[in-house]
């Protein structure tokens, strides 16, 4: 195993209620498992504003705790990774990356695509889709004209759904502006990233969105306020969607039992891996709660794995599945995702995650590396 730290500039700044990204500081994991190479990226961001995890912490816990446990246990199957790492509390994104790296290697050794492997974990489910509808997320903007122009470009490109970042003071006005210009034909949803203080604060602002035909309102309250989301759901007619508040299958079960959401955004990194993500999707399907695949500004490596997840039958809503050029001028994989006619993106059909890492791009962006036996600071 080895860890590689790369800094990849974004094509344009990404602005949310949690802050602004100008580049992604990405931890890549390379493993050799069963004689085959496997890769994955950790989706943690530079600062602990989306969740408690952040890049430096992921780098440290991987090198000091998670990788040594795996090397000691020598699991024979990627399905055993979660159990081996369970004694380490939290750090879902770091654990998810390790699991995916081993899974990528394991599936490459058998010539099996990730999408097919994940679909087989849903008994009775159909084969995964060969392509999925493309959705795009739009960051915070201080100008309605600039927002309308940006969304117009995405609509012209063929994106089938737009997710708009909102916060107090930037909620009803941008939604109304987009509806005036694009009308009801545009599938539109909003994401607050927990920006509203409490139920009364959120209800007062978000009731104005009920008349705009939104797909959902994502994570209006803090990630620890499931009861508040359940209460808010009784006030709003627009479905509440949870994101940050669900970090495991157990959290998902609690949210479903409380009625804290009528839609769920599933991010494999946030919930501890793609196997846990499939578990959550199955629970939601049984409960009649639609799900979609969220994104964390992944490179083409993580984006390919997300496509495999989004291709599964329970993922009935369009997710954050966009082309590589949405965020990257130069992706780190040999086959960046491309938006096709009709607003779809093909699901990789090759073994494992289905894409190859570009060694030249990684070498040019490399800032740190670590091998077992060293310390994470080396």
FENSULFEN-V237419 format. One record per residue. N is the residue number from 1. RES is the residue in one small letter. PSI is psi in radians with two decimals (none if undefined). OMEGA is omega in whole degrees, -180 to 180 (none if undefined). D_CENTER is the distance of its C-alpha to the mean C-alpha in Angstrom with 2 decimals. Layout:
BEGIN
N_RES_PSI_OMEGA_D_CENTER + N_RES_PSI_OMEGA_D_CENTER
END
This chain:
BEGIN
1_x_2.58_170_24.05 + 2_x_2.67_176_23.35 + 3_x_2.39_177_20.89 + 4_x_2.30_180_20.63 + 5_x_2.09_-179_19.56 + 6_x_2.60_176_19.10 + 7_x_2.01_-175_18.93 + 8_x_2.03_-179_17.68 + 9_x_2.47_174_18.80 + 10_x_2.64_177_16.81 + 11_x_-0.50_177_18.77 + 12_x_2.68_180_18.93 + 13_x_2.52_179_18.06 + 14_x_2.01_-172_14.85 + 15_x_2.16_175_16.16 + 16_x_3.13_177_14.72 + 17_x_-0.34_-179_16.67 + 18_x_-0.14_180_15.56 + 19_x_-2.99_-176_17.12 + 20_x_2.30_175_17.26 + 21_x_2.29_174_15.78 + 22_x_-0.35_179_18.28 + 23_x_2.79_176_16.95 + 24_x_2.12_172_14.28 + 25_x_1.79_-168_16.00 + 26_x_2.34_171_14.25 + 27_x_2.05_175_15.45 + 28_x_2.51_177_15.99 + 29_x_2.23_174_17.53 + 30_x_2.25_179_20.28 + 31_x_2.73_165_22.12 + 32_x_2.04_-172_25.16 + 33_x_2.11_-178_25.18 + 34_x_0.52_179_27.95 + 35_x_0.11_-177_29.22 + 36_x_2.51_179_26.09 + 37_x_2.46_176_23.65 + 38_x_2.63_-177_19.90 + 39_x_2.66_172_17.07 + 40_x_2.83_174_13.57 + 41_x_2.59_173_11.77 + 42_x_2.29_-172_10.83 + 43_x_0.08_179_7.89 + 44_x_2.51_179_10.35 + 45_x_2.96_-174_11.79 + 46_x_-0.61_-178_15.60 + 47_x_2.63_180_16.54 + 48_x_1.07_-179_15.84 + 49_x_-0.54_173_15.22 + 50_x_-0.79_176_11.70 + 51_x_-3.09_-179_12.70 + 52_x_-0.30_-178_15.67 + 53_x_2.59_177_14.07 + 54_x_2.89_-168_14.78 + 55_x_-0.88_-177_15.57 + 56_x_-0.67_178_19.25 + 57_x_-0.70_178_18.84 + 58_x_-0.75_178_16.49 + 59_x_-0.77_-177_19.07 + 60_x_-0.84_-176_21.84 + 61_x_-0.57_176_20.74 + 62_x_-0.85_-176_19.86 + 63_x_-0.62_-176_23.31 + 64_x_-0.54_-169_25.37 + 65_x_-0.85_-171_24.17 + 66_x_-0.88_-180_21.55 + 67_x_-0.77_176_22.87 + 68_x_-0.65_178_26.48 + 69_x_-0.73_179_25.88 + 70_x_-0.75_179_24.51 + 71_x_-0.59_178_27.36 + 72_x_-0.72_-176_29.80 + 73_x_-0.53_-177_28.64 + 74_x_1.07_-180_28.30 + 75_x_2.53_-179_26.27 + 76_x_-0.14_-177_27.33 + 77_x_2.49_-179_24.14 + 78_x_-0.42_178_20.43 + 79_x_-0.33_-178_20.49 + 80_x_-0.14_-174_22.63 + 81_x_-0.81_-177_20.23 + 82_x_-0.72_179_18.86 + 83_x_-0.71_179_22.52 + 84_x_-0.67_-175_23.71 + 85_x_-0.10_-175_21.23 + 86_x_-0.60_179_21.64 + 87_x_-0.39_176_24.51 + 88_x_2.09_-176_22.28 + 89_x_2.42_175_20.92 + 90_x_-2.58_179_17.35 + 91_x_0.82_-177_15.35 + 92_x_-0.67_-177_12.55 + 93_x_-0.70_177_10.37 + 94_x_-0.74_179_13.64 + 95_x_-0.73_-180_14.58 + 96_x_-0.70_-180_11.53 + 97_x_-0.74_179_12.29 + 98_x_-0.79_180_15.92 + 99_x_-0.76_-178_15.57 + 100_x_-0.66_179_13.76 + 101_x_-0.78_177_16.42 + 102_x_-0.66_180_19.15 + 103_x_-0.69_178_17.84 + 104_x_-0.81_180_17.70 + 105_x_-0.78_-178_21.27 + 106_x_-0.76_-178_22.48 + 107_x_-0.59_176_21.45 + 108_x_-0.62_-180_22.86 + 109_x_-0.50_-178_26.06 + 110_x_0.01_179_26.45 + 111_x_0.47_-173_25.28 + 112_x_2.28_178_22.67 + 113_x_2.58_179_19.42 + 114_x_-0.74_-178_16.21 + 115_x_-0.76_180_15.83 + 116_x_-0.73_179_19.42 + 117_x_-0.79_-179_19.07 + 118_x_-0.69_179_16.27 + 119_x_-0.62_-180_18.31 + 120_x_-0.24_178_21.34 + 121_x_0.04_176_19.91 + 122_x_1.59_-175_20.27 + 123_x_2.27_177_24.09 + 124_x_-0.05_-179_25.59 + 125_x_2.65_178_22.47 + 126_x_2.99_177_23.05 + 127_x_2.66_179_21.99 + 128_x_2.65_178_18.52 + 129_x_2.64_178_18.61 + 130_x_-0.37_174_19.60 + 131_x_2.75_-178_17.68 + 132_x_2.66_177_15.20 + 133_x_2.50_-176_15.57 + 134_x_2.33_176_13.90 + 135_x_2.66_-177_12.43 + 136_x_2.51_176_12.26 + 137_x_2.44_-178_11.51 + 138_x_2.21_-177_14.67 + 139_x_3.11_179_15.28 + 140_x_2.51_180_18.34 + 141_x_2.55_179_21.66 + 142_x_0.01_-173_25.19 + 143_x_2.17_177_26.80 + 144_x_-0.68_179_26.77 + 145_x_-0.76_179_28.39 + 146_x_-0.69_179_25.79 + 147_x_-0.85_-179_22.97 + 148_x_-0.70_179_24.90 + 149_x_-0.75_-180_25.54 + 150_x_-0.85_180_21.93 + 151_x_-0.64_177_20.82 + 152_x_-0.69_178_23.98 + 153_x_-0.71_180_23.02 + 154_x_-0.69_178_19.72 + 155_x_-0.74_178_21.75 + 156_x_-0.59_178_24.38 + 157_x_-0.44_179_21.97 + 158_x_0.10_179_21.17 + 159_x_2.40_-173_17.71 + 160_x_-0.24_-179_17.90 + 161_x_2.49_177_15.88 + 162_x_2.29_173_15.42 + 163_x_2.19_-175_13.40 + 164_x_2.21_174_15.57 + 165_x_2.35_178_15.03 + 166_x_2.91_174_18.07 + 167_x_2.94_179_20.12 + 168_x_2.25_-177_23.75 + 169_x_-0.22_178_26.01 + 170_x_1.26_-178_23.44 + 171_x_-1.30_-176_22.66 + 172_x_-0.69_-176_25.42 + 173_x_-0.86_179_26.91 + 174_x_-0.63_178_24.01 + 175_x_-0.80_179_23.20 + 176_x_-0.69_179_26.93 + 177_x_-0.75_180_27.23 + 178_x_-0.66_178_24.61 + 179_x_-0.67_179_26.28 + 180_x_-0.70_-176_29.67 + 181_x_-0.77_-171_28.79 + 182_x_-0.22_177_26.60 + 183_x_-2.99_-176_27.84 + 184_x_-0.18_-178_26.42 + 185_x_-0.38_-179_25.42 + 186_x_2.07_173_22.15 + 187_x_2.02_-171_19.30 + 188_x_2.36_173_18.17 + 189_x_2.90_-177_16.05 + 190_x_2.72_-178_15.63 + 191_x_2.10_-177_13.41 + 192_x_-0.21_-178_15.50 + 193_x_0.70_176_13.28 + 194_x_0.48_-172_16.27 + 195_x_-0.25_-177_18.83 + 196_x_2.43_-168_21.65 + 197_x_-0.75_-176_24.07 + 198_x_-3.11_-175_25.17 + 199_x_-0.78_-178_25.82 + 200_x_-0.69_178_28.82 + 201_x_-0.80_-178_27.21 + 202_x_-0.77_-177_24.26 + 203_x_-0.73_-179_26.62 + 204_x_-0.65_-178_29.02 + 205_x_-0.69_-169_26.57 + 206_x_-0.28_174_24.32 + 207_x_-0.50_180_27.25 + 208_x_-0.25_-179_27.96 + 209_x_-0.23_-174_24.81 + 210_x_-0.47_-178_26.03 + 211_x_0.11_-174_28.22 + 212_x_0.12_174_25.68 + 213_x_0.75_-179_24.21 + 214_x_2.60_175_20.54 + 215_x_-0.77_180_18.08 + 216_x_2.89_171_16.88 + 217_x_2.03_-172_16.71 + 218_x_2.26_172_13.49 + 219_x_1.09_178_14.13 + 220_x_-0.58_-177_17.55 + 221_x_3.10_-179_18.84 + 222_x_2.77_-175_18.09 + 223_x_-0.19_179_15.78 + 224_x_0.25_-173_19.05 + 225_x_1.15_178_20.69 + 226_x_-0.67_179_20.19 + 227_x_-0.74_178_23.87 + 228_x_-0.70_178_23.60 + 229_x_-0.65_177_20.87 + 230_x_-0.72_179_23.19 + 231_x_-0.73_-180_26.07 + 232_x_-0.61_179_24.34 + 233_x_-0.40_177_23.51 + 234_x_-0.32_-177_27.27 + 235_x_-0.69_-175_27.99 + 236_x_2.52_172_25.60 + 237_x_-0.46_175_25.83 + 238_x_2.31_-179_22.38 + 239_x_2.41_172_19.88 + 240_x_2.36_177_17.92 + 241_x_2.35_176_14.20 + 242_x_2.61_177_12.76 + 243_x_-1.54_-175_9.50 + 244_x_-0.47_-176_10.59 + 245_x_-0.14_-179_13.64 + 246_x_1.87_-176_12.42 + 247_x_0.18_-179_11.97 + 248_x_2.88_173_13.86 + 249_x_-0.61_178_15.68 + 250_x_-0.71_176_18.57 + 251_x_-0.71_180_16.78 + 252_x_-0.73_179_15.79 + 253_x_-0.69_178_19.45 + 254_x_-0.79_-180_20.70 + 255_x_-0.74_180_18.76 + 256_x_-0.71_-179_20.15 + 257_x_-0.63_-179_23.57 + 258_x_-0.24_-173_23.75 + 259_x_0.59_-177_22.64 + 260_x_-0.20_179_20.12 + 261_x_2.64_172_17.92 + 262_x_-0.02_176_18.71 + 263_x_2.60_177_15.16 + 264_x_2.30_173_12.01 + 265_x_2.10_180_8.33 + 266_x_2.06_173_6.93 + 267_x_2.08_-175_3.94 + 268_x_-0.71_180_6.24 + 269_x_-0.69_-177_6.61 + 270_x_-0.55_-174_7.44 + 271_x_0.08_175_9.80 + 272_x_0.07_175_11.46 + 273_x_2.97_-177_10.68 + 274_x_-0.47_177_10.62 + 275_x_-0.72_175_14.06 + 276_x_-0.63_179_13.28 + 277_x_-0.72_178_10.53 + 278_x_-0.69_177_13.44 + 279_x_-0.82_-180_15.79 + 280_x_-0.73_179_14.04 + 281_x_-0.70_179_13.89 + 282_x_-0.70_178_17.57 + 283_x_-0.75_-180_18.51 + 284_x_-0.67_179_17.19 + 285_x_-0.73_178_19.05 + 286_x_-0.56_-179_22.17 + 287_x_-0.07_-179_21.93 + 288_x_0.44_180_21.54 + 289_x_2.05_180_18.29 + 290_x_2.62_-179_16.10 + 291_x_2.82_174_12.36 + 292_x_2.82_-176_9.65 + 293_x_2.06_179_6.31 + 294_x_2.90_-179_3.84 + 295_x_2.79_-180_2.82 + 296_x_0.64_-178_4.46 + 297_x_0.86_-179_7.56 + 298_x_2.71_167_7.65 + 299_x_-3.12_180_11.15 + 300_x_-0.37_179_12.42 + 301_x_-0.95_178_12.22 + 302_x_-0.54_180_8.52 + 303_x_-0.67_179_8.49 + 304_x_-0.72_179_11.31 + 305_x_-0.66_177_9.87 + 306_x_-0.63_177_7.10 + 307_x_-0.68_178_10.34 + 308_x_-0.69_179_12.14 + 309_x_-0.79_-178_10.12 + 310_x_-0.34_-178_10.38 + 311_x_-0.12_-176_14.02 + 312_x_2.66_-173_14.98 + 313_x_-0.69_-178_17.52 + 314_x_-0.29_-176_15.99 + 315_x_1.40_-173_13.24 + 316_x_-0.25_179_15.87 + 317_x_2.58_179_14.14 + 318_x_2.31_-176_12.77 + 319_x_-2.95_177_9.04 + 320_x_1.10_-176_7.41 + 321_x_1.66_-176_9.06 + 322_x_2.90_179_11.50 + 323_x_2.73_-178_14.12 + 324_x_-0.62_-176_14.17 + 325_x_-0.08_173_16.88 + 326_x_-0.63_-177_14.80 + 327_x_-0.45_-168_14.01 + 328_x_2.30_170_16.23 + 329_x_-0.61_179_19.97 + 330_x_1.87_-180_20.01 + 331_x_2.90_-176_17.14 + 332_x_0.09_-180_17.63 + 333_x_2.80_-176_17.90 + 334_x_-0.36_-178_20.95 + 335_x_1.36_178_19.43 + 336_x_2.66_179_16.87 + 337_x_2.47_-175_15.29 + 338_x_2.42_177_17.88 + 339_x_2.15_-178_18.24 + 340_x_2.92_176_21.17 + 341_x_2.43_-177_23.85 + 342_x_0.01_176_22.96 + 343_x_0.72_179_19.47 + 344_x_2.84_176_17.81 + 345_x_2.33_-178_16.06 + 346_x_2.46_176_17.46 + 347_x_2.24_-180_15.77 + 348_x_2.34_-177_17.03 + 349_x_-0.06_179_20.13 + 350_x_2.99_-179_21.18 + 351_x_2.63_-178_21.21 + 352_x_-2.45_179_18.26 + 353_x_-0.26_171_15.13 + 354_x_0.10_176_17.76 + 355_x_2.79_180_17.74 + 356_x_2.43_178_19.95 + 357_x_2.36_177_19.41 + 358_x_1.89_-179_21.87 + 359_x_-0.59_-178_24.11 + 360_x_-0.71_179_25.81 + 361_x_-0.75_179_22.79 + 362_x_-0.77_-180_21.62 + 363_x_-0.67_-179_25.24 + 364_x_-0.41_-178_25.61 + 365_x_-0.01_-173_22.59 + 366_x_2.30_177_23.31 + 367_x_-0.53_179_24.12 + 368_x_2.72_172_24.41 + 369_x_2.72_-176_24.61 + 370_x_2.46_176_25.46 + 371_x_2.62_178_27.17 + 372_x_2.42_-176_28.30 + 373_x_-0.44_174_31.51 + 374_x_3.12_174_30.49 + 375_x_2.68_-178_29.12 + 376_x_-0.38_180_25.67 + 377_x_-0.20_-177_27.60 + 378_x_none_none_29.27
END
